[in-house]
């Protein structure tokens, strides 16, 4: 029985990734991802022991998998670490965010920013996400419970590359930005990276370009896409392999 047959309808509209797939897409070591992902604790637990990312989709066995929201949380962890935030602080941030927001995937539910030392959470009108209209943007130092103006922070963990629904839920991820033809959409191909226009997986385009010895026109013809899609897909796959 295949992986997708085992998960069945559980993966429809949510995206699903094995831990090796998630590690590759979030650009984290597999050992790190295995340490971060776990089942939802029966109680609040402690920051050092509670999983940062909850495994949502069951396979009927011991395998762990994460959804699109879990993948975005792993990416948030990777971005914090890239900005110099220690892992023990990342764990505390995830723990406090889950406690404050009371959701299963807090690191994917709102925007986070960091200056490398502190981590700030964007505020909504209800205190849990959406920012007030026609008012200065305010963020919360999640570990010190202090407010700050968003404009004073230069580093951002999320910009326009995560597209959200009106209620703030992530619906699309453009890992290379909106100007590149690569998207992860949990409603298409179970969240696999694809060319947004054609739906062709980026891995297929990149592999074909290699097989055709760099002949982008031939690849574009066979897959019914344009050269830009071929080059962007290849750039994305190369970016993943460069971590």
C-alpha positions as CSV (number, residue, x, y, z in Angstrom):
1,X,0.0,0.0,0.0
2,X,1.4,3.4,-1.0
3,X,1.9,6.3,1.4
4,X,-1.0,8.3,-0.1
5,X,-3.3,5.3,0.0
6,X,-2.6,4.8,3.7
7,X,-3.4,8.5,4.6
8,X,-6.4,8.6,2.3
9,X,-8.7,11.6,2.7
10,X,-6.9,12.9,5.7
11,X,-4.5,14.7,3.4
12,X,-7.1,16.4,1.1
13,X,-6.7,20.1,1.5
14,X,-4.2,20.0,4.3
15,X,-1.0,18.9,2.6
16,X,1.1,16.1,4.0
17,X,4.8,15.6,4.3
18,X,6.9,12.8,5.7
19,X,9.6,14.0,8.0
20,X,12.4,13.7,5.4
21,X,10.3,15.7,3.0
22,X,9.5,18.3,5.6
23,X,13.2,18.6,6.6
24,X,14.2,19.2,2.9
25,X,11.5,21.8,2.3
26,X,12.2,23.7,5.6
27,X,15.9,23.3,5.1
28,X,16.5,21.7,8.4
29,X,18.5,18.6,9.4
30,X,16.3,15.5,9.6
31,X,17.5,14.8,13.1
32,X,16.4,18.3,14.1
33,X,12.9,17.8,12.6
34,X,12.6,14.4,14.3
35,X,13.3,16.2,17.6
36,X,10.8,19.0,17.0
37,X,7.8,16.9,15.8
38,X,5.7,14.9,18.2
39,X,2.2,14.0,19.4
40,X,0.0,16.6,21.2
41,X,0.7,16.4,24.9
42,X,-2.1,15.4,27.2
43,X,-1.2,18.4,29.4
44,X,0.7,21.7,28.9
45,X,4.0,20.1,29.6
46,X,7.2,22.2,29.7
47,X,9.0,24.1,26.9
48,X,11.9,21.7,26.9
49,X,9.8,18.6,26.5
50,X,6.8,19.8,24.5
51,X,7.0,19.3,20.7
52,X,7.2,22.4,18.7
53,X,5.2,20.9,15.8
54,X,2.3,18.5,16.3
55,X,2.1,15.5,13.9
56,X,-1.5,15.7,12.7
57,X,-2.1,13.0,10.1
58,X,-2.0,9.5,11.4
59,X,-0.8,6.6,9.3
60,X,-2.0,3.8,11.5
61,X,1.6,3.1,12.6
62,X,4.5,4.7,14.2
63,X,5.5,7.0,11.3
64,X,5.2,10.7,11.8
65,X,4.0,13.1,9.2
66,X,3.1,16.8,9.3
67,X,0.6,18.9,7.4
68,X,1.1,22.2,5.5
69,X,0.7,24.1,8.8
70,X,3.3,21.9,10.4
71,X,5.7,22.5,7.6
72,X,5.3,26.3,7.9
73,X,6.1,26.0,11.6
74,X,9.2,24.1,10.8
75,X,10.1,26.8,8.3
76,X,9.5,29.4,11.1
77,X,11.9,27.5,13.3
78,X,14.5,27.5,10.5
79,X,14.1,31.2,10.0
80,X,14.5,32.0,13.7
81,X,17.6,29.9,13.8
82,X,19.0,31.6,10.7
83,X,18.5,34.9,12.5
84,X,20.5,33.7,15.5
85,X,17.7,32.8,17.9
86,X,18.9,29.9,20.1
87,X,16.9,26.7,19.9
88,X,16.0,26.9,23.6
89,X,14.4,30.3,22.9
90,X,12.6,28.9,19.9
91,X,11.1,26.2,22.1
92,X,9.9,28.8,24.6
93,X,8.4,30.9,21.9
94,X,6.4,28.0,20.5
95,X,5.3,27.0,24.0
96,X,4.1,30.5,24.9
97,X,2.5,31.1,21.5
98,X,0.5,27.9,21.8
99,X,-0.5,28.8,25.3
100,X,-1.6,32.4,24.3
101,X,-3.3,31.6,21.0
102,X,-4.7,28.2,22.1
103,X,-4.3,26.7,18.6
104,X,-2.5,23.6,17.4
105,X,-0.1,25.4,15.1
106,X,0.8,28.8,16.6
107,X,3.9,29.4,14.6
108,X,1.8,29.2,11.4
109,X,-1.2,31.1,12.8
110,X,0.3,34.6,13.0
111,X,3.3,36.5,11.8
112,X,6.5,36.5,13.8
113,X,9.4,38.9,13.7
114,X,12.8,38.8,15.3
115,X,15.8,41.0,15.8
116,X,18.0,38.0,16.6
117,X,17.5,38.3,20.3
118,X,13.8,38.7,20.9
119,X,10.9,37.2,19.0
120,X,7.7,39.3,18.4
121,X,4.2,38.2,17.6
122,X,1.9,40.3,15.4
123,X,-1.3,41.3,17.2
124,X,-4.9,41.1,15.9
125,X,-7.9,43.0,17.1
126,X,-8.8,40.2,19.4
127,X,-5.2,40.0,20.7
128,X,-4.6,36.7,18.8
129,X,-3.6,37.7,15.3
130,X,-5.2,40.2,12.9
131,X,-3.8,43.7,13.2
132,X,-6.1,46.6,13.9
133,X,-7.1,48.7,11.0
134,X,-5.9,52.3,10.6
135,X,-3.7,52.0,13.7
136,X,0.0,51.7,14.1
137,X,1.2,48.1,13.8
138,X,2.0,46.6,17.2
139,X,3.8,43.4,18.1
140,X,4.2,41.6,21.3
141,X,7.6,40.4,22.7
142,X,6.2,36.9,23.4
143,X,8.6,36.0,26.2
144,X,8.6,39.4,28.0
145,X,5.0,40.3,27.3
146,X,6.0,43.8,26.2
147,X,4.6,45.7,23.2
148,X,6.7,47.3,20.5
149,X,6.1,49.1,17.3
150,X,6.6,46.8,14.3
151,X,8.4,49.5,12.3
152,X,11.4,49.3,14.7
153,X,12.2,45.7,13.6
154,X,14.2,45.0,10.5
155,X,14.1,41.3,10.3
156,X,10.9,39.4,9.3
157,X,10.1,35.7,9.4
158,X,7.2,36.2,7.1
159,X,6.5,38.7,4.4
160,X,4.3,38.3,1.3
161,X,5.6,34.8,0.6
162,X,2.8,33.3,2.8
163,X,-0.6,34.1,1.5
164,X,-3.4,34.1,4.1
165,X,-7.1,33.9,3.9
166,X,-9.3,36.8,5.4
167,X,-9.3,35.0,8.7
168,X,-5.5,34.8,8.8
169,X,-5.1,31.1,7.9
170,X,-2.1,30.3,5.6
171,X,-3.3,29.0,2.3
172,X,-0.3,29.3,0.0
173,X,3.5,29.4,0.5
174,X,5.8,31.0,-2.1
175,X,9.2,29.9,-0.7
176,X,11.2,32.0,-3.1
177,X,8.8,35.0,-3.1
178,X,5.9,36.0,-5.2
179,X,8.1,36.9,-8.2
180,X,9.1,33.2,-8.7
181,X,7.0,30.5,-10.2
182,X,7.1,28.1,-7.2
183,X,4.2,27.5,-4.8
184,X,3.1,25.0,-2.1
185,X,-0.7,24.8,-2.1
186,X,-2.2,22.1,0.2
187,X,-5.2,21.8,-2.2
188,X,-2.9,20.8,-5.1
189,X,-0.8,17.6,-5.3
190,X,-1.0,17.3,-1.5
191,X,1.2,20.4,-1.0
192,X,4.1,19.3,-3.3
193,X,6.1,22.3,-4.7
194,X,4.7,23.1,-8.1
195,X,4.6,25.6,-10.9
196,X,1.4,27.6,-10.0
197,X,0.2,27.9,-13.5
198,X,0.5,24.4,-14.8
199,X,0.6,22.4,-11.5
200,X,3.7,20.5,-12.7
201,X,6.0,19.5,-9.8
202,X,9.2,21.5,-9.6
203,X,11.2,18.3,-9.1
204,X,9.9,17.0,-12.4
205,X,10.9,20.2,-14.3
206,X,14.3,20.3,-12.7
207,X,15.1,16.6,-13.4
208,X,13.9,17.0,-17.0
209,X,16.2,20.0,-17.5
210,X,19.1,18.0,-16.3
211,X,18.2,15.0,-18.5
212,X,17.9,17.4,-21.5
213,X,21.3,18.8,-20.7
214,X,20.0,22.3,-20.1
215,X,17.6,22.5,-23.0
216,X,14.8,24.6,-21.4
217,X,12.9,24.8,-24.6
218,X,12.6,21.1,-24.9
219,X,11.4,20.7,-21.3
220,X,8.9,23.5,-21.7
221,X,7.5,21.9,-24.8
222,X,7.1,18.4,-23.3
223,X,5.5,19.7,-20.1
224,X,3.4,22.5,-21.7
225,X,5.0,25.3,-19.6
226,X,7.1,28.3,-20.4
227,X,10.9,28.7,-19.9
228,X,10.4,30.8,-16.8
229,X,8.7,27.9,-15.1
230,X,11.5,25.6,-15.9
231,X,14.2,28.0,-14.7
232,X,12.4,28.9,-11.5
233,X,11.7,25.2,-10.7
234,X,15.4,24.4,-11.2
235,X,16.5,27.4,-9.1
236,X,14.2,26.2,-6.3
237,X,15.4,22.6,-6.3
238,X,19.0,23.9,-6.4
239,X,18.2,26.2,-3.4
240,X,16.8,23.3,-1.4
241,X,19.9,21.2,-2.1
242,X,22.2,24.0,-1.0
243,X,21.3,24.1,2.7
